[in-house]
Amino acid sequence: MKFVAFHLMPYRELPADFEQNYPSVWVTPPKELYDPRKGHRMYHDYLDELEFAVDLGYDAVGVNEHHSNAYGLMPSPNLMGSILSGGSVETYDG
């Protein structure tokens, strides 16, 4: 049996009243809800978590595509895999 670490990478900063004001997190949320600084931090946190999974002994890290929406920020498995294969992620102090 193999154990694979996987992360949906959701956008965690939606407004508290999101469910009352928007029909879905899938593709339709307006881009104004995305804060690039918070999103940048989330990408680094999520990539750090996937790197940590390797350190913990997982057999693999799974990456996929969720069309870069509030449900999952991962835009491209090729991009995420190439970042993770580099062995380190630049830190952000902002």
SVG drawing of the C-alpha trace seen along z (x, -y; Angstrom):
<svg xmlns="http://www.w3.org/2000/svg" viewBox="-28 -43 43 45">
<polyline fill="none" stroke="black" stroke-width="0.4" points="0.0,0.0 1.2,-3.5 0.3,-6.7 -0.1,-9.9 -0.5,-13.4 -3.0,-15.5 -4.2,-19.0 -7.2,-20.8 -5.6,-24.2 -8.9,-26.1 -9.1,-29.9 -9.7,-30.4 -10.6,-34.0 -14.2,-34.1 -16.6,-36.5 -18.6,-35.1 -21.8,-35.6 -20.5,-34.0 -23.2,-31.2 -26.0,-33.7 -24.7,-36.0 -23.0,-33.8 -24.3,-30.6 -21.1,-28.6 -17.4,-28.5 -17.0,-26.7 -15.8,-29.1 -18.4,-31.8 -17.1,-33.9 -16.1,-37.4 -12.4,-38.0 -12.8,-41.0 -13.1,-38.4 -9.5,-37.3 -6.8,-39.1 -3.5,-38.5 -1.4,-39.0 -3.5,-36.5 -3.5,-34.1 0.3,-34.4 0.6,-33.4 -1.8,-30.5 0.1,-29.1 3.3,-29.1 1.6,-27.5 0.0,-24.8 3.3,-24.0 5.1,-23.9 2.5,-21.4 3.0,-19.2 6.8,-19.4 6.3,-18.5 4.3,-15.4 7.4,-14.1 9.5,-14.8 6.9,-12.8 7.4,-9.8 4.5,-9.9 5.3,-7.8 4.2,-10.5 2.6,-13.9 -0.5,-14.1 -1.2,-17.3 -4.2,-18.0 -6.1,-20.8 -9.2,-22.5 -9.4,-25.3 -8.0,-27.8 -11.2,-28.6 -12.2,-29.1 -12.6,-25.3 -9.1,-24.7 -6.4,-27.2 -4.2,-24.7 -4.1,-25.9 -1.9,-23.3 -0.4,-20.0 2.6,-20.6 3.3,-24.0 2.8,-22.6 4.9,-19.5 7.7,-21.7 7.7,-23.9 7.7,-21.0 10.5,-19.2 12.7,-22.2 13.0,-21.2 12.3,-24.6 9.7,-27.4 10.6,-31.0 9.4,-32.5 7.1,-35.5 7.4,-38.0 4.5,-40.2"/>
</svg>
